[in-house]
Amino acid sequence: MTITANPEKTYGLIVGIENYQATNWNVNGPVHDAIKFADWLLSRGVPKDNIRLCLSPLTENSELVNNFEITSTPATEHNIVDIITNDLSQQTGELLFIFWAGHGLITSERNRRLLCADASKTNWQNLDFNSLLLLLGSDAFKIPHHICIVDACANYLLESNGRPTNLGGQQFPSGKPRTDSQQFVLLATREGERAKVNSSEKTGYFSQAVRKALEHHDWLPDMPAVADHVKQQFANLNKQQLPTYFYRRSWDSDIDVYHPNPFEIAHNIPTSQARKFVDRHQPLEELHQLLEQNNIVAITDRTGKGGVGKTELAIRYSWYNLENYPGGCCWLNLQGVDIVTQLSEFTIVNDFPGFNIPENLSIASQLAYCWRKWQPGKVLLVFDNVTDIDKIKNYLPPMGSRFRVLITTRSSELPYPSLALGKLPETDALELLVKLVGKDFVEKELETAKAICQFVGCIPLKLYNVAALYSKPGTT
């Protein structure tokens, strides 16, 4: 990444939204984060007149906004669009910083949308973030370089509630792509994840991590290093979200992408079935190392009884490492539809160019076609819940290829390197129990809680079952 810019020729668009027209969306923290980021720009020499501040605070935070040295405007769709299209697009600086803290979502078309302060369940006032990036990188925008930091959710909010996917909202017109434009985008969440807020400290966990990472940098920050520092901080948190980033140069016949846009990577990773997930950071790291060194790796069950979290760990690994598999992440299951059909459906849904498995070939030849014609990039195949390891041998890609295979199975005797999961340590089992039934119960009835953990053998699934019984009305 070679972005260079002087502070005095840098502009900022800082957005923090706490107070929405749909008041049940209100959240305490984004305005604090926005002001702190604006203050960081000022401390690095960016002129006050170059910073555009759009804030919609909760009533209790209004004084904080009123006392800040930069005057703000409400973060409505009209105001933000006007600043982008009629103000910032006419400036002739070198770099634009965008910081956004507030609600966001992804449509079924996998477009990230950022909700404005005047959004409600009947009028979803929002910005199409993808089209904004295209505008910024075109000759319709005079500032060539852009660093965007977005602390917003990326979950399928509308689809999960059965709402229409046509959100309307602001889609920005774009001109011809510039040949001298560079963009670095740092996102709080991967696709399907929610951005968590630390309400007690009035800050987003992601924004807090970004500020901590920026402390190690003068002007101009090394953004890939900042992003890696943020990801390292999140590796030690159990927030069910993982920041990600991508960098791109505008079209000049030599597109340079250091990290692929995670929203463009083909996958069918299933939704997590765990309401709570006890931190398995060490197994994640071990699994990552095994897949770096081997084509085929298995997650096994040391107990042989199930319920130790094999599938959940595979889901976590797939999400956390999706950007490392630009060729796609395809989940397969031996129960039900045959493997070739599953592979074919995956390529059709994800619109692989020139991919059409001939029906008149043998199964072995159809698979060979898949491996040869699969779109470019390293690929992860996940065979979940394999009961008989011999049944998948004929479906594996060739050794030494760009395909990596992850298997979850209860089998213990395997010809592949494996990571064996067993019962949780008692401290982790108690941690999971706290998340399932509440801190008060565990603290008040610590010996009982320990006895419950030992009774179920510290197995995650059995702890879920016990917690479900505990939560039923009338259960003591």
N, C-alpha and C positions, 0 to 999 in steps of 0.2 A: 504494500500500500504506500503510495507516494503523494498523498494529499499534503499540500503546504499552503499556509495562509497566515497573514498578519492579523493580530487581534483587532486592530483598528479597521480592517476591511472584512471583519467577520460579523455576521448578523445572527440573531436568534429569534426563533418563534417558540415561546414557552407556553404550554397549555396545562392547566391543572383544574380538574372538574370534580367537585365534591357534591354539589347541589344540582340535582336534575329535576326536570319538570315532572318526571315520574319519581315522586319523593321516596318510594321504597327502594330506589336504586342509590340513594345517597350513601356516601362513604367518607370517612374522615381520614385524610392523609394526603391526597393528590396535590392540594394547594400548597401544603407545607413543602412537598417535594419539588414542586415547580419553582417556588420562591428560592429554595436552596440552590437549585440548578442555575437560576438567573443570577444569584449572588456569586456562584462559582465563575460564571462568565465575566462578571464585573471584576472579580479578583484577578482574572487573567488578562485584564486590559481591554476587554470589549467595551466600546463606548455605550453609555446608557441609552443614547438615542438610537442605537442599532438593535435594541432588544424590544420585541413585541411580546407583551404579556397578556394572555387571555386566561382569566381566572373566574371561576364560579364557586365561591367558598360557602361552607356551611355558615349559618349565622354566628356561631361561636368563634369562627375564624375570620370574620370580616375585619376586625381591628388589625389583625396581622397583615391583611392585604392593604388596608388604608395607610398603614404606617411604613410600607415598603417604599423605597425611593423611586421605583418605576411605576408609573400610573398604568393600571390594567383596564381591560375591557372585558365584558362578560363573554364566556366561551361558547357563544351560540354558533350555529352553522353559518349564518349570514356573516357574522363578524370575522370568523376564521377564514372563510372563503374570500371575503373582501381583502383581508390583509395579504393573503397568498397571491391572489390574482391581480389586484390593483395597486399593491404597495411593494411587497418584496420582489415580485417578478420584474419590477422596473429598476431595482437597485443594481449597482455594478460592483458588488463586492467580490470576494474570493471564496468565501465559505459561509454556508448556512447551517447552523445548529438547530435541529428541531427536537424538543423534548415534550413528550405527551404523557400525562398521567391521568387516567380515567378509565371508563369502561370501553371494551371492545368486543368484537365477536368475529366469527368467520361464517360466510354463507356456504351453501351447498356447492357453489362454484369455486370454493376455496379462496374467496376474496376476503382479505382482512378489512373490516370496517371499524372506524373509530367513532363512538357515539358522542354527540355534542350535548351541551348543557340543556338545550331545549328539546331533547329527545323524550318521547313518551311511548307507551305501548300502542298508541294509535298513529303517531307520527314519529317514525324512527329517523330523526335528523342525524345524519352521519356523513362521514367522509370516506370515500373509497381510497384506502391507503395505497393500493397498487397503482391506481391512476395518478395519484399525487406524485409518486416516485417517478413515473414516466414524464409528467409535466416538468419536474425539477431537472431531469436529465435531458430536456429538449431545448431547442433554440428559442422557445417561448419564455424561457426563464434565464435571466442574465447572470445569476450567480452560478458558477460552474460546479462547485463541489458541495457535498451535503453529508452531514453526519446526523442520523436520526436515531433517537433513543426513545423507545416506546414501552411504557409500563402499563400494559392493558391485557385483558383476557383474550384468548383465542379459542374459545369454546363455541360449539354449535348451539347457541342459545335459542335461536328461532326454531331450528329443526327439532330440538328436543322438546319444545312446547307445542309442536304441531302448527307453527305459524308459517305464513308464506315466506318464501325466500326472496321475493322481489322487494328489497328494502327501499328502493328509490335512493335518496341521498345524493350527495354531490360527487359526480364523476368529473374529473378535471380534463379539459381539452389539452392535447399535446401537440407539439410541433415536431420538426425533424430532430432525431437524436443528435446530440452534440458529440463531437469526436474527442473533446477535451474534458468531459465530465466524469467525475468519480463519486460514488456513493458508498457509504458504510452505514449499514442498518443493524442496530442492536435491539433485539426483541426480548421482552420479559418471558415470553412463553412460546412453546412449540404448539403446533396445531392440536386443538382439543383440550388445552390446559387453561386453568384459571390463574390469574395473577393474584397472589395473596397480599393482604395488607396487615401490617402490624398496628392494630387500632390503638393499643396502649401507648405506642410511641408516635402515632400519627404519621406513618410512613409506609410505603410499599417496600417489601423485602428486596425487590429488584432495585428500586431507586436507591435504597440504602446501600446495597452492594456496589452500585455504580459509583456513588459518591466516595465510598471507601477506596475503590480502585483508582479513581481519579486523583486521590490524594498523593499517589506515587508518581504523578506526571505533571510536568510543567506544560507550557504551551509549545507546540500543539501535541495533545496526548496521542500516544501510540494506541490506536483503537483496537487492533487485534490483541494487543497485550492487555488492554482494559477488559475486553470481552473474556479472555481466558481467565483473568483474575476473578471476574464476576462468576464464571462457571465453577471455578474452584471453590468459591465461597458457598455456592448453592449445593455443591457436592456433599457438604457437611450439614445441610438442612433437610428436613423431611417435609417439604412444602408441596410435593407432587407437581412441581413445575421446574423447568430447566430453561434458562435463557439460551438463545442461539443468535447467530449473526451471519450476514453474508455481505460480500463486497463485490461491486461490479463497476466496470468502466463502460461508458456508453458505446454504442456501436461504432466501430472503426475498422471492421473486418478482422479484428483480433480481440474478441471479448475475453476479459481476464476475470475469472471468478475464483477467488481463494476458497470460499465456502459456498456451496450451492444454497440457493434459496430453499429452506426446508418446506415451504408451501408448494413447491413444484416437484418434490420427490414422491414417486409413486409408492403407495403402501396400503395395506389393509390390516394394520395393527388393531387388534380388538380393544374395546374399551375395558379398562380395569374393572374387575369384579370386586375388588377390595375397597370397602368404605374407608378403611384406614390401612396404612402401610408402615410397618415398623422398618426403621432404617436398616437396609442391608448394603451399606456403602462398600464394605470390604468384599462381599461376594460379587458386587457389580464390577469392582476393579479387577478381581481375579478372572471373572468371565471375559472382560475386555482383553486382558492379557492373553488368555487362552485362544480367543478368536483372532488375535493379531498374529499368533504363531502357528495356528492350525486351520485347516479347511473345514473340519467337522468337529463340533464340540457338543457335549451333552450336559444337561442339568439333570441330576439324578436325585433319588430319594434314599437317604441313608437309612431311614426307618422302614421303608418298604410298605408303609401303610397309607401314604398320601397325605395331602393337606399341609405340606411344609412350605408351599409357596413357589413351586417350580414355574408355573405359568405366569404368575405375577412378576417374578424376577425376569422372565423372558420379555414380558411386556415392557417393564422398566428399561431393560437394556435396549430394546428396539427403539423406544422413544428417545432415550438419552443419546443414542448413537446414530440416529436417522441420517444426519448430515454426512456421516462417514460412509453411507451407502447410497450414492447418487443414482445407482442403477435400480434402486427400489428395495423395498422390504416386503416380502410375500409370505404370509402365513398360510400353512397347509395343514390339512387334517385327514388322516387315513380313514376316518369313519365317515361314510356317506359318499359324496360325489368323488369320482376318480380324480387322481392327481393331475392328469393331463388336462382335464376339463377345468379344474381349478386354476391351473397356470394360464390356460387360454382365456378364461373369464377375467383374470387379473390384467392381462395385456390389453384386452378389449376395453375394459372399464377405464384403464389409464392411457388409452389411445397410443399404444406403441406403434411407431411408423413402420409400415411394410411387414407387419407380423400377421401371418395367417397359416396356422398349422394344417398341413395337408391331411385329409381324413383317410386317404388310402395307404398310409404308412403304418408300419408296426408301431407298437408302443415305444420300443427302444428308439426307433427312428424319429418318432414324434418328439421324444424328449431331447434327442440330439439336435433336432431343429430348434427347440426352445433355447437350448444353451448357446447355440451359434447365432441365433437371430435376436436374442434379448438385447434391449437397448443398452447403450454404453454405460460404463461405470461399475464400481464394485457393488455386489448384490448380497443381500441377506435373505436366506430361506429359513423359515422356522417350521419345523415339524412338531406340532404340539400334541402332547398326550399319546405318545407312541407306546402301545402295549406289547408289540412284538417287533424288536429291532430288525429282524431279518426281512420284514415286509417293506422296509423303506430302501433297502440296499439297491434295488433296481431303479429307484427314482432319484438317486443322487447325481449331481453334476460331476463332471470329470475332476479328478484331483489336480491341484496346481492351477486351476482356473480362477477367475475373479469372483467366483461364487463362494460364499461362506454359509455353512449349514449349522443351525442351532436346533438341538433336539431336546424335548422335555420327556422324561420317561421315569417310571419307577424301577426299571431294570437297573441292576448294579454291575453286571458283568458285560462290559461293552468293549469293542475294539477301538474306541475313540477316547481322546482325552475328555475328562468329565469333571464337573464341579458338583460335589455331593452336598445337598442340604439336609439338615436334620432338625432336631428340636431347637428352639431358641434358647439362648442363655436366660437364666431367670430374670436378670435385669431387663432384657429386651422383652421378655414375655410380660413382665409387669408394665413396661412402657406401653405395649400394645393394649393391655387391659385398661390402662388409664385412658387411652384414646377411645376405647369402646364403651366403657361404662362411666367414665368420669374420674377426675382426680380426687374428689371428695371421698368417694367410696373406698378407693384404694388406700388413701392416707388414713382414713378412720378405721378401716378393717384390713390393715396391712397383712396380718398373719393369715386371715381368711383368704385374701387375694393370693398370697404365696401358696397356700394350700390348694387353691383352685388351679394355679399354674402347674403345680406338681401332679395334681390329679389327672389333668389332661395331657401330661407329658410335655408341656410347653410347646405344643403343636399349634401353629397359627389358626388353622381351620377350626380346631376344636375350641379354641378361645373365642372365635366368632360365634360358634354354636352356644357356648355358655353365656356369652354376652347377650345373645338374642333372647334366651330364656329369662335372663335377669331383667331385660327391658320390657317384658310383657307386663301389662297391668295386673297388679295383685301378686306379682312375684317378689319374693324377698330373699 
